[in-house]
Amino acid sequence: MKITRLTPVYSHSCIENRVRELGEQISALYGEEPLVAVCVLKGAVVFFSDLIRHITDTNLTLDFVRLSSYADGMESGTLNFVRDLEADIRDKHVLIVEDVVDSGKSMAFLLDTLRRRGPRSLRLAALVDKKERRVADVHVDFAGFELNQGFIVGYGLDCAERFRALPDICVAECSTD
């Protein structure tokens, strides 16, 4: 797959403003309650880094997970942890921070797995809530943006590990040449 054109859909300044607003909402919800913020690697790392700087008045700890899907092509297969949490989340507030919730399969797996570990609360923040291919029943509690369709890159989002460092989120037009 070759990307032939990138069209910005969310500018860096728009993203900055929205991430600040999300941080304020999260801070208002949790106050000084202990919170474990969990970054889903690799795509969410840019969003996560910016978001946690805007979460104030919170007893915040950080952790990371990385999931892998073993399948052919674009369809998800069996999900596994490449990197699991280090923190014990029993009786703690947990906020998962993801880049894009698309089909919802990965997040359904992660939410179900973490729910069985007994957190006090479990919520999901996603930079982009993209529902065009949603097949799993996943609710995004804190959505940066909602997007109906399009393959997006930039601000941590990639295509074969490329374009993560773009400051904007762009729709990528692709060809199979």
Long-range contacts (C-beta under 8 A, 24 or more apart in sequence): 1-159, 1-160, 1-174, 1-175, 1-176, 2-174, 2-175, 2-176, 2-177, 3-153, 3-159, 3-162, 3-163, 3-172, 3-173, 3-174, 4-173, 4-174, 4-175, 5-172, 5-173, 6-153, 6-154, 6-163, 6-166, 6-170, 6-171, 6-172, 6-173, 7-170, 7-171, 7-173, 8-154, 8-168, 8-169, 8-170, 9-147, 9-150, 9-152, 9-168, 9-169, 9-170, 9-171, 10-145, 10-155, 10-168, 10-169, 11-168, 12-155, 12-167, 12-168, 15-127, 15-144, 15-155, 15-167, 15-168, 15-169, 16-50, 18-144, 18-145, 19-47, 19-50, 19-51, 19-54, 19-127, 19-144, 20-54, 22-51, 22-54, 22-125, 22-142, 22-144, 23-51, 23-52, 23-53, 23-54, 23-55, 23-56, 24-54, 25-142, 26-51, 26-54, 26-55, 26-58, 26-95, 26-125, 26-142, 27-54, 27-55, 27-56, 27-57, 27-58, 30-55, 30-58, 30-93, 31-57, 31-58, 32-57, 32-58, 32-59, 33-58, 33-59, 33-93, 34-58, 34-59, 34-61, 34-92, 34-93, 35-59, 35-60, 35-61, 35-92, 35-93, 35-94, 35-95, 36-61, 36-62, 36-63, 36-87, 36-89, 36-92, 36-93, 36-94, 36-95, 36-119, 37-61, 37-62, 37-63, 37-95, 37-97, 38-62, 38-63, 38-64, 38-65, 38-85, 38-94, 38-95, 38-96, 38-97, 38-114, 39-63, 39-64, 39-65, 39-97, 40-64, 40-65, 40-66, 40-67, 40-96, 40-97, 40-98, 40-99, 40-106, 40-110, 41-65, 41-66, 41-83, 42-66, 42-156, 42-158, 42-164, 43-98, 43-99, 43-100, 43-156, 43-157, 43-158, 43-164, 44-97, 44-98, 44-99, 44-127, 44-156, 45-156, 46-155, 46-156, 46-164, 47-97, 47-99, 47-127, 47-144, 47-155, 47-156, 48-97, 51-97, 51-125, 61-87, 63-87, 65-110, 67-106, 67-109, 67-110, 69-105, 69-106, 76-103, 76-105, 76-106, 79-105, 79-106, 79-109, 85-114, 88-117, 89-114, 89-117, 89-118, 89-119, 90-117, 90-118, 90-119, 91-118, 91-119, 91-120, 92-119, 92-120, 93-119, 93-120, 93-121, 93-123, 94-119, 94-120, 94-121, 94-122, 94-123, 95-123, 95-124, 95-125, 95-142, 96-122, 96-123, 96-124, 96-125, 97-125, 97-126, 98-124, 98-125, 98-126, 98-127, 99-126, 99-127, 99-128, 99-156, 99-157, 100-126, 100-127, 100-128, 100-129, 100-130, 100-152, 100-157, 101-126, 101-128, 101-129, 101-130, 101-134, 101-138, 101-140, 102-130, 102-132, 102-133, 102-134, 103-133, 103-134, 103-135, 103-136, 104-134, 104-135, 104-136, 104-137, 104-138, 105-135, 105-136, 107-136, 107-138, 108-136, 108-137, 108-138, 111-138, 127-155, 127-156, 127-157, 127-169, 128-152, 128-157, 128-169, 145-169
